[in-house]
């Protein structure tokens, strides 16, 4: 198994069984890392729950639960989300090591920088959702018409909302990666994106409305960075996303 986990080169010829053995070994590594991270997060579940509860105002910081098992299941769920974030770099490394040998050296020069952007944008999206979106959304939702309701915050519902908002922030921040990928791979050009900018804005508005958080504050806070990311993506794609001519010259000689 140790031999299979090592990264193979582009010139190596592996059978289907060997590919499956390597995939199995890497999946085992990912599961083992996740299990260790889950144990660590569950051990430090108090710290995780405190971090997740920070966006709440002080008088709502002690969440309520219903039922005998809900404190345990809620804690386990939050620990699992924390373990997912902690183990993500190892998962990405295993994915890179498994997929990159399939590309030629010329193709690797195109694909590798794009893949390496994923964890950076993922963490940026998580940070933006935590420090910008969550405080504003929680403040708006908990104070909306609060004189007419006895507002109580259930732990399971809040942590689910928190986790989905963080995940949504991480996903929407992949927009530059998606645009850079399709332009570098020649699927679309920057000019096509520019000409259809109004349709992109419409799609971004629909995506922001569909993301977790039904209030207008969350929608605006998620839509504005999407619009900024889209425009920044066009600039980045114009600078780095169209080397197809040089890539086309290198590729035939590599093959």
Secondary structure, 3 states (H helix, E strand, C coil): CHHHHCCCCCCCCCCHHHHHHHHHHHHHHHHHHHHHHHHHHHHCHHHHHHHHHCCCCHHHCCCECCCCCHHHHHHHHHHHHHHHHHHHHHHHHHHHHHHHHHCCHHHHHHHHHHHHHHHHHHHHHHHHHHHHHHHHHHHHHHHCCHHHCCCCCEHHHHHHHHHHHHHHHHHHCCHHHHHHHHHHCCCCCHHHHHHCHHHHHHHHHHHHHHCCCCCHHHHHHHHHHHHHHHHHHHHHHHHHCCCHHHHHHHHHHHC
